[in-house]
Amino acid sequence: MHVLITGGAGFIGSHLAEHHLALGDKVYVVDNLSTGSLANLKPFRGNPALRFAEADILRWDGLSEAVAWADRIYHMAAVVGVKKVLEDPVSVIATNMSGTERILRAVHHGGWNPQVIVASTSEVYGFNPKDSFAETDNIVLPSAGRLRWTYAVTKLADEFLAFSYARKYGLNIVVVRLFNTIGPNQVGHYGMVVPSFIKQAVHNEPITVYGDGEQTRSFCDVRDTVVALDRLAGCPAAWGEVVNVGNAQEISIRGLAELIVQCAHSTSPLRFISYKDAYGEEFEDVTHRRPVLDKLRTLTGFTPEWTLTDTLNDLIERECAKNLYVA
């Protein structure tokens, strides 16, 4: 199978590349390296089945050719991370919306109907008061803190673009709402909480918790995520649908920090700072984010293999090994 991955040098994209290369597929990665890194592709750059293009999806002149070549497309290219979104909302809008529309237009005009995964986010559920979110639940976004929600709004627009193209042109598209994916190669530069906490814990530094730490999240190992995406892309019953992808195990951010301290045998204290101090402006965060995964299980039979504790132990071990190597 020929697999095109936009944003393929990024965190999830590079794991998708590794997954499909291991299956014997040919993989074409495109990434502008703004948040992705060639280091993520280094373990398999010598694989003759991997092709890489450093290019911006908004201007890449090889897009039409690559789309026509592909049997499957994972559209993962996006500006991500709360800090990055607040720093440059214009780039978020351009990349996340115009990039998606350009991909879909190329698929429509390509003379071929590949399987397409369009990555959305659990952030689109916003402030829905329900304890857990199903795909049919209402989207509840506040009118205040507008830039904070730029990412969610652009991803919601991507969903409408995807469904519009799927309905009008019969394209084989699945929209996936990803819930807090974590795992190897994720970095904390743009506000990703798990790699930040682990680095602080391994160095016995204070762990910085934003707000009161009582907000909850559900974390899914990227090695589970890529399996779910692979199954959804190849599932005809999922085409034209939006599907939650994640792990329903829920934990508070304070509880996460305490668990990481315990797993790392760290002496790190917890340090609580306000959102305003963290982001430099007023910031409102959602109190919980847990997926209902019935639809994913019904369509694919998928259940996660990695527990949160297993993932954290693996990441702590990797961070410790990295520090020993540097020393």
Secondary structure, 3 states (H helix, E strand, C coil): CEEEEECCCCHHHHHHHHHHHHCCCEEEEEECCCCCCHHHCHHHCCCCCEEEEECCCCCCCCHHHHHHHCCEEEECCCCCCHHHHHHCHHHHHHHHHHHHHHHHHHHHHCCCCCEEEEEEEHHHHECCCCCCECCCCCCECCCCCHHHHHHHHHHHHHHHHHHHHHHHHCCEEEEEEECCEECCCCCCCCCCHHHHHHHHHHCCCCEEEECCCCCEEECEEHHHHHHHHHHHHCCHHHCCCEEEECCCCEEEHHHHHHHHHHHCCCCCCEEEECHHHHHCCCCCCCCCCCECCHHHHHHHCCCCCCCHHHHHHHHHHHHHHHHHHHC
